[in-house]
Amino acid sequence: MAGARELPPDKVLVQRLRDGDEETFALVLDTWSGGMLRLAMSFVSTKASAEEAVQDTWLAVVKGIGDFEGRASLKTWVYRILVNTAKACGTKESRTLPFASLLPEEEGPTVDASRFRPFGERYAGHWAVGQEPRDWHIPEDHVLRGEVRGVIAEAIDELPPGLRAVVTLRDVAGYGSEEVCSLLEISPGNQRVLLHRAGAFLRRKLEVYVSSTQDVTTGGGGHGLR
């Protein structure tokens, strides 16, 4: 993003926050709050509750920064406070989410079964005629205008809570597998399932967007695709 400022190393960042540097705090707030809000929405039922959880997290960070020991990165420490705070908010709303228990609810095919050749046909299980994944050619101006990022952001917001939390931590906040498992208290296997299903959902959303874009640029029908 043009004009965006990079955060200094943790050692510098922590010291500035301990010194009460308002400019540094505002920079951290602006850089991390968007992802934190999206993650908080995985634990509570309303955006207002999520915003409250994020606000309470930042208050806890300000009060507790003097006790930060550096055993994990500052960002991980902040996100761990957020998860605990959001879970507490969710408990008040009777919406506590044990992530592992989401897996049975998420069972089923990640792609509509009607897109494959049915059992009994030759090449059963292969793509049905006309249902093959289409080549993606996104016009450059759509990318530059940020339309694709907007589609992805909206799709992430539509994800079921467990899936949204994993995607937010892995692909938005940039955490590794072990950190995500630790933060959400899920097993590596559960994380892989959640991440796989989230990826399938996001691909479907992008497929719809790209198909509509290509239909417009080819005059309808998308016959110019190869």
C-alpha positions, 0 to 999 in steps of 0.5 A: 500500500502506497504511503504505508509505514513499516513497523520497527523491530519488536525491541524498538516497538516495545520500548516506544510503547512503554515510553508512551509514544503516541505516534507509535501506538497509533501506527500499531493500532492502524496496522493491526486493528483491521485483522484483529476486528475480523478475527474477533468476529469469529467469536462474537455475534455482532460487529459492535461486540467485535469492536469492543473486544478489539478496544478492550484488547488495546487497553490491556496492551497499554496496561500490560506492555510493561510486563511483556517478556518477549517470549513470543513476538509482540503481535502474537502476544497482542493477538493472544490477548484478543482471542482471550478477550473475544472468547470472554465476550462470546461467553457472555453472548453464549456464543463460545466456539470450540473450534474442533467441534466445528469440524462435524458441521463442516463435513461434506464436499468442498465442490458441488457434486453436480460438477462431477460425472456421476457414479456409473458413468465412464470417468466417474468423479471427473469434471462433467462437460461444461463444469471444468474450472475456467481459466482465470484472466482478471483484467489488470484495471480490476486488480489495480482498482482493488476490486479483487482484494475487495471480493476476497475481503467480503468472502472472508467475512462470509466464512463460518467462524472457525474457517474465518479465524484460521484464514485471518490468522494464516493469510491476513495476519501471516502466522504459521501453522504452529502459532495458529494451532496454539492461538486457537487451541486446535490440532494441526489436522483440524487446522488443515481441514478448516483451511482447506474448506476456507480455500474452497469457499474463497475459490468459489467466490473468486470463480463467480467474480472472474466468470462475471468479469470475463462474460462482460469483457467477452460480450457475454457467455465467455466464449473467448476463453481457452 
